[in-house]
Amino acid sequence: MKHHTHAITWATDHLISNGYSLQHSPDIIVETPWSSVIRFSTSKEDIYLKQTSPSLFLEPKIMQLLANQLHASVPIVIASNDDLHCFLMKDAGLSLRQYLKTELHSDLLCQAIKQYTTIQRSTENHIESLLALGVPDWRLDKLPNLYDQLINQVAFLKADGITDEELQILRDLSPKITAQCALLSHYQIPEALVQPDFNTNNTLYDPIIKKMTLIDLGEIVITHPFFSLPNFLLQATIHHGVKELDQTYHQLQNAYFENWVELTTKNQLVEGFILVKKLWPIYSALALYRLMTSVDLQAFKAYCANKPNRLAGYLREYAAST
């Protein structure tokens, strides 16, 4: 709690000066090298303090843009402190993953997907506003160059386990990535906001009013909207017992496509998604590299000690699939 002292003091002062009385000491709910979430139980409601690493402190502005301009269901930000890289937000329910722990409700998974993809589509005409906030531009015409920049981080990749031989293979794959991105762009699915970790843990659910709220928006990028789907499907198999290629799996995939059926045929959407799945390890490697370079690297590796060399793993996954 010590390194949160200034943020907690600021949050406490803000809440008290705005008529909240604290019921007890704040509780740390999440603590990672890249962000921490602390709960304040107050006389009115639970309020959450989130503090992030400086380079990832985009979240409150992103959420305010999504809420104010696009009427998206995201947490309500009540105060923000740029110097301390933290903000206060209102409670929005429990995680959908926790709610579904005892019983799978595929309709709720589909509802989460449709709400998320509706937000994605709503951002298509607000790309420049999001970029102006500092959201990274990973559109398909930018991805090949981002990949080249990544594989040129030789010392960094070697520290993650990549060998010289593998580096040469990855360099040789650069034209293939360029060609795949160009082919994917021909499907003319508009690029949009993409959350690298869209899943049921980052979707809150209020069962009383049946409302869902999307959280954890500090690491979003602008790229092909289907890049969120492979992770959602993977997490559904891990946490909710969904079996790959069973009826529920197809139901979730179809729910994701629903917001784009007006633009093209179902076959075209499926073909586009097949290409996205091929490129997904590259997108995931870029997202992980961004996270790793935004925090203390030793702290990151210690925190993720049970999953070492994940960056190398994503790059190997792509190389093995070609």
N, C-alpha and C positions, 0 to 999 in steps of 0.2 A: 504493500500500500504506500510505501515511503515515496517512490518516484511519482506517485499520483497526487502528492500533497497539495501542490499549487492548484491543480485542476479541481480537486475536491473542495478546497477552500473557496475558489471562485464559484463553483456550482452551489455550495451551501449558502454563500452570501447572496447569490442571485435568487435562489428559491425563497429564502427567508424574507428578502426585501420585496418579494412579489406575493407575500401572504401565505406561503407554504410553511408548515411546521413539520420538522423531521421526527419520525416515530422512533428511530434508533440509528445507529451508525450505518453508513453506507456499506453495501455488500458488493464484492467483486464477482461478477457473473462470468465474464470471459477475460482471459489474460493471455495474449499472444505477443510475439515480438513486433507485430505490425499494428495491433490495436488492443484496447481494453474497454470493457463495458462494465459500468458500476451502477448498481440500482440504489436509488434513494426512495425509501418508503415514507410517504408524506401523509399529512392529514387529508389531502384531497385525492391523491392517486399516486401510483408508482411513476417515478421519473427516472430516465436513464441518462447517464453521462457516458459519452464515448470519446476516447482519446486515441488518436492515430499517429503514425509516424508523419513527419512534416510533408514528405512528398506525396503522401496519400490523402492529405487533408482537403479533399474535394467534396466529400460526402454531403455536408450540410447545404452547400450551394446547389449541388445536383438535386437533392431532395426538394429544396424550395422551388427550383425551376420546374421540376416534374409536378409538384403539387399546385403551384400557382398558375402555370401556363397550360398544363396538360391535364389537370385534375386527376392525377394518378394517385392511387392508394399507397402512399409511402408514409413513414413516421412524420409526425408533426414536430418540427424543430422550434423550440421556444427560446433558445439563446445559443450563441456561438462565440468562441474566443479564438481568434486567429493566432494570437501570440502563443497560446498553450496548445493549439491544435486539438481542440475539444469542443463538444457541443452537447446541449441538453435536448432530449426528445421525450415525447409522451409515450406511455405504454400503449401497445397495440395488440395485446393478446399473447398466447403461447405459440410455440413453433408448431407448424403443421406436422412435422415429424413426430413430435411428442404426442400430439392429439391422435395420430394414426398408429401409435405404438401397439395398441391392443387389437385393432381391427383395421384392415385396409378398406378404404372407401375410394374406389377409383374415380367416382364422380368429383370428389374433392381434389384429387390430383389433376383431373382435367380442368377443374375450375381455376386452380393455381396457374396452370399452363396458359389458359385462355386469357386470364387477367394479365399475366406477364407479356404475352405476345401482343395484346392490345396496347400495352404501354410501349412496346417496341415500335409498333406501327405508328403510334402517335408522335414518336420522335423523328420520323423521317423528314419532316419539314422544319426541324429545329436543330439540325446537325451543327450548323455554324454557331448557334448559341451554346451548345454543349462543348464544342471545341474551344470557344472563347473562355470557358471556365477552366480549361486545362485538361479536359478529357482527351486521352490519346487517340490519334487518328490511325486506325489499323484497317482502313478500307482496303479492298482487294488489290488495288493498284499500288498500295503501300506495303503489303505483307512480304513480297519477295525481298525488298530492300531491308526490311526489319529482320528477316531471316538471315540475310547476308551479314548484317551488323552483329547479330547474335553469334554466328559461327566464327566470326573474327575475334571474339573474346576468348582467345586461345587459353590463356592462363586460368580464366574462370572455369571454362569447360573441362580443362584437365583436372582441376581441383575437384570437379564433380564426377570424375572417373572416365571421361572421354579420352580415348587413345589417339595417337597421331594418325593411325590407319583409319579410325572412325571419322576423324576430322576431314580427311581427304574424301571419304565417301560422302560426307555431308556437304562438302563444297561441290562435289560433282552432281549433287541432287538439286542444286539451285535452279538450273533451267527447268527442271520438272515442276518445281513449285511455281515458278512463273507461269508455265503453261497451264497448270491446274487452276490457278487463280484467274487467269484470263478466260478459261473455259467456264468456270463458275459464274463469272460476271455476265456471260451471255444469257444466263437464265433470267436476268433482269429483275431479281428480287432486291428491292431497295435496302441499302445498308442502314443500320439503326443502332440504338443503344444495345449493348450486350454485356450482361453480367457474367464474369468468368465462373462464378460458383452459384448458379441458379439451381436451387434444390428446395426440399421441404423444410430444411432447417433454417433457410433464409426467407421463408414465407411464414408470416405470423397469421394465426387464425383466432377470431373471436366467435366461439360457437353460439353465443347468445344472439348476436346480430348478424351472424353468418358472413362476416367481413374478413377479407384477406388483405394483408399488408406486406409489400415487398421491402426487405431490409438489406443491409450490407451492400451499399451502392458506391462505396469509395473507390472500387477498382474497375469500374465500368470502362469500356472502350467503344469506339464506333467501328463496326465491322459488319460482316454478314450475319444476319439475325439468327441463322440456324446453328451458329457455333455454341449456343446455350443448350441445345437439345441433347447431344451425346452425353454430357455430364448429368443432366436431369434423369435420363434413362438409366445411366449407370448407377446413380444414387438410389433410384427406385428399386433396382435389383438388389442392392446391398442392404438397404434399410427397410424396405417394404415387401420383400418377398416376391416381387414381380419377376417372372421368368422371361428371359429374352425370347422374343418371337412368339410369346403366347398372346392370348386375346387382349389382355390388359395392356401389354407392351405396344401392340398395334393401336389400341385405343388412344394411348398417350401420344404416340407419334402422329396420329391423325388429328388429335386435338391441337397439336402444335401447328400443323399445316393450315388449320381452319381459317386463320386470319389472312391467308394469302391466296385462297382458292379463287378469289375474284380476279386475280392478276394473270393466272396461267392454269394449265391443266394439272390434275393430280399427278400424272406421270412425270411432268416436268419438275414438280416439287420434290418428288421422290428421287429423281435423278440428281437434282441439286443437292439434296441431303446426302446422297451417296458420295458425292465429291467433298462435301463438308466433312464427312467422317474420315475421308482420306487425309484431309488437311488438319483435322482436329489436333493431332499430336503436336504439330507446329504451333498452332494457336495456343495450346496449353503450355508449351515450352516458353513462348513469349510472355504469357501471363505470369508464369512462375518466375522467370528471370526478372520481370518488373518488380515482383514482390520481394525477391531475394536481394535486389539492389536498392530497395527502399528501407531496409532495416539493417541492424547489426548482424553481419553474416554468421558470426559464431553463435550468437543467440538463436538465430534461425535454425542452424544445423543442430543445435542442442535440442530445440523444441521439436524438430522433425526427425530425431534420431531413429525412430522406428520406421521411417520411410526415407532412407538415405538415397542420394543420387537420383532424385526424381527427375531433375532436368535432363540428365543423361538418358534416363529411361524413356522420356517422351521422344527425344531425338532418335534413339534406337528403334522405338516403335514405328516411327515414320520410315526410317531406312529399311526396316525389315518388311514393310508392307509394299515396297516398290518393286 
